[in-house]
C-alpha cells in the first residue's frame, strides 16, 4: 500500500476533531472567495472527510453536482457516512489520474490537499483537462505556505516532505499546465492559488 495513503487512512477517524472542528465561519468565508455559481458542476479534490462539502453545496444549490474525490478510502467512507446530500458523488481516485472526461467541470477545489500531491505538475495538468473552457481551479490551505510547510515538517513521517512550492514555482506550475489569470494569495491562515483554463 502507498505509504501516504496508509497514513491518511489511519488519520481518518480523528481528522475532523484535529483539523477543522469549529471552523464553520472560516469555511464560509473561504468558499465565498471561490465565486462558484448555482447549478455548477464542481470537483473537490482531496475531499478528506468532507470538510468543505456542505459549504460547496450551498454555492451550487440543488441543481448543481458535486464530486468528492480522495485517494484515501477511509477518509472517503467517513465523508460518505455523513450523508450530507444526494447530489454528491464520491470517488476513490488519485489527482494525477482523474477518472473523468475532458471538460466535465465548471470549477475544481482542492482544500488542504495540494501539498500532499506527489505529482503536482501531472495533477495540475489533469485538473486543466477535466475543466470546461474558462473553468476555474481553487487550490487552498488553512495556513500560509510558511505555516503549512513548517507544520508538515514537524509532523514528520511520510508528510514531512509534503510542501507547498514557492510563489514563483507555483505560478510556473499553473502556467505550464495551461492556466491563466493566475492569482496566488499567501498570508497568515490562508493560502489560495487561483487559475482559469484558457
C-alpha positions as CSV (number, residue, x, y, z in Angstrom):
1,X,0.0,0.0,0.0
2,X,1.2,3.5,-0.8
3,X,2.7,4.9,2.5
4,X,0.9,8.3,2.1
5,X,-2.4,6.6,1.5
6,X,-1.9,4.4,4.6
7,X,-1.0,7.5,6.7
8,X,-4.3,9.2,5.8
9,X,-6.3,6.1,6.2
10,X,-5.0,5.9,9.8
11,X,-5.8,9.6,10.4
12,X,-9.4,9.4,9.1
13,X,-11.2,8.6,12.4
14,X,-9.9,11.7,14.2
15,X,-9.4,14.0,11.3
16,X,-12.4,16.3,11.9
17,X,-11.6,16.8,15.6
18,X,-7.9,17.5,14.9
19,X,-8.3,19.8,11.9
20,X,-11.5,21.7,11.4
21,X,-13.8,21.4,14.4
22,X,-15.5,24.8,15.0
23,X,-14.2,26.3,11.7
24,X,-17.6,26.9,10.0
25,X,-17.2,30.7,9.7
26,X,-13.8,30.3,8.1
27,X,-15.1,27.7,5.7
28,X,-17.9,30.0,4.7
29,X,-15.5,32.9,4.1
30,X,-13.2,30.6,2.1
31,X,-15.8,29.2,-0.2
32,X,-17.2,32.7,-0.7
33,X,-13.9,33.5,-2.4
34,X,-14.4,30.7,-4.9
35,X,-17.4,32.5,-6.5
36,X,-19.0,29.2,-7.6
37,X,-22.3,29.7,-9.4
38,X,-25.6,28.0,-8.7
39,X,-26.1,24.9,-10.8
40,X,-22.3,24.4,-11.3
41,X,-20.6,21.0,-11.6
42,X,-17.8,21.0,-9.1
43,X,-15.0,18.6,-8.3
44,X,-13.4,18.7,-4.8
45,X,-10.0,17.0,-5.0
46,X,-8.6,15.6,-1.7
47,X,-12.0,16.0,0.0
48,X,-10.9,14.0,3.0
49,X,-13.7,13.5,5.5
50,X,-15.9,16.1,3.6
51,X,-15.0,19.2,5.5
52,X,-15.7,21.6,2.6
53,X,-18.6,19.7,1.1
54,X,-21.5,21.4,3.0
55,X,-20.2,24.8,2.1
56,X,-19.7,23.9,-1.6
57,X,-23.3,22.6,-1.7
58,X,-24.6,26.0,-0.5
59,X,-22.8,27.5,-3.5
60,X,-24.0,25.1,-6.2
61,X,-27.6,24.7,-4.9
62,X,-29.9,21.8,-5.6
63,X,-29.4,21.9,-9.3
64,X,-25.6,21.7,-9.1
65,X,-23.5,18.5,-8.9
66,X,-20.6,17.9,-6.6
67,X,-18.0,15.2,-7.0
68,X,-15.9,14.4,-3.9
69,X,-12.6,12.7,-4.7
70,X,-9.9,11.3,-2.4
71,X,-7.2,8.6,-2.6
72,X,-7.8,7.5,1.0
73,X,-10.7,5.1,1.0
74,X,-11.2,5.5,4.8
75,X,-11.4,9.3,4.5
76,X,-13.9,8.9,1.7
77,X,-16.0,6.5,3.7
78,X,-16.2,8.9,6.6
79,X,-17.3,11.7,4.3
80,X,-19.9,9.4,2.8
81,X,-21.3,8.3,6.2
82,X,-22.2,11.9,6.9
83,X,-24.9,11.7,4.3
84,X,-24.5,15.4,3.5
85,X,-26.7,15.4,0.4
86,X,-27.9,13.3,-2.5
87,X,-26.2,15.3,-5.2
88,X,-22.7,14.3,-4.2
89,X,-20.8,11.5,-5.9
90,X,-17.9,10.0,-4.0
91,X,-14.8,8.8,-6.0
92,X,-11.8,6.9,-4.7
93,X,-9.0,8.1,-7.1
94,X,-5.7,9.9,-7.3
95,X,-5.4,13.5,-8.6
96,X,-2.7,12.6,-11.0
97,X,-5.1,10.3,-12.9
98,X,-8.6,11.7,-12.7
99,X,-11.4,9.3,-14.0
100,X,-13.4,11.9,-15.9
101,X,-13.9,13.0,-19.5
102,X,-12.4,16.3,-20.8
103,X,-14.3,19.4,-20.0
104,X,-16.5,17.9,-17.2
105,X,-16.4,20.6,-14.5
106,X,-17.1,24.3,-14.1
107,X,-14.8,24.5,-11.0
108,X,-12.3,22.5,-9.1
109,X,-11.5,22.9,-5.5
110,X,-8.5,21.4,-3.6
111,X,-8.5,22.3,0.1
112,X,-5.7,21.3,2.5
113,X,-4.6,18.7,0.0
114,X,-2.3,20.2,-2.7
115,X,0.9,19.9,-0.6
116,X,0.2,16.2,-0.3
117,X,0.0,15.5,-4.0
118,X,3.1,13.6,-5.0
119,X,3.0,14.6,-8.7
120,X,1.9,18.2,-8.6
121,X,2.7,19.0,-12.3
122,X,0.8,16.0,-13.5
123,X,-2.1,16.7,-11.2
124,X,-2.5,20.3,-12.4
125,X,-2.5,19.0,-16.0
126,X,-5.3,16.6,-15.1
127,X,-7.3,19.4,-13.4
128,X,-6.9,21.5,-16.6
129,X,-8.0,18.6,-18.7
130,X,-11.3,18.0,-16.9
131,X,-12.2,21.6,-16.6
132,X,-14.5,23.3,-19.1
133,X,-13.3,26.3,-21.1
134,X,-13.0,29.2,-18.7
135,X,-13.3,26.8,-15.8
136,X,-11.6,27.7,-12.6
137,X,-9.3,26.0,-10.1
138,X,-9.1,27.0,-6.5
139,X,-6.2,25.5,-4.5
140,X,-6.3,26.5,-0.9
141,X,-4.8,25.7,2.5
142,X,-5.8,26.8,6.0
143,X,-2.4,28.5,6.6
144,X,0.3,30.4,4.7
145,X,2.9,28.5,2.7
146,X,5.4,29.0,5.6
147,X,2.8,27.8,8.2
148,X,1.8,24.7,6.2
149,X,5.4,23.7,5.3
150,X,6.5,24.1,8.9
151,X,3.5,22.1,10.2
152,X,4.3,19.2,7.8
153,X,8.0,19.2,8.7
154,X,7.0,19.0,12.4
155,X,4.5,16.2,11.7
156,X,7.3,14.1,10.3
157,X,6.7,10.6,8.9
158,X,5.5,10.4,5.3
159,X,4.2,14.0,5.2
160,X,7.4,15.8,6.2
161,X,8.3,16.4,2.6
162,X,4.7,17.4,1.6
163,X,5.4,21.1,0.9
164,X,3.8,24.0,-1.0
165,X,6.0,25.4,-3.8
166,X,7.4,28.9,-3.7
167,X,5.3,31.6,-5.2
168,X,7.3,31.6,-8.4
169,X,7.3,27.8,-8.8
170,X,3.6,27.6,-8.1
171,X,2.9,30.3,-10.7
172,X,5.1,28.4,-13.2
173,X,3.5,25.1,-12.5
174,X,0.0,26.5,-13.1
175,X,1.1,28.4,-16.2
176,X,2.8,25.3,-17.7
177,X,-0.4,23.3,-17.0
178,X,-2.4,25.8,-19.2
179,X,-3.9,28.1,-16.6
180,X,-4.1,31.9,-17.0
181,X,-5.2,34.8,-14.9
182,X,-3.2,33.2,-12.1
183,X,-3.5,34.7,-8.6
184,X,-1.7,33.5,-5.5
185,X,-2.6,34.8,-2.1
186,X,-0.2,33.8,0.7
187,X,-0.8,35.3,4.1
188,X,-1.3,34.1,7.7
189,X,-4.1,31.5,7.9
190,X,-4.7,31.5,4.2
191,X,-3.0,30.1,1.1
192,X,-5.0,30.4,-2.2
193,X,-3.9,29.8,-5.7
194,X,-6.4,30.5,-8.5
195,X,-6.3,30.0,-12.2
196,X,-8.6,29.8,-15.2
197,X,-8.4,27.3,-18.1
198,X,-7.5,29.1,-21.3
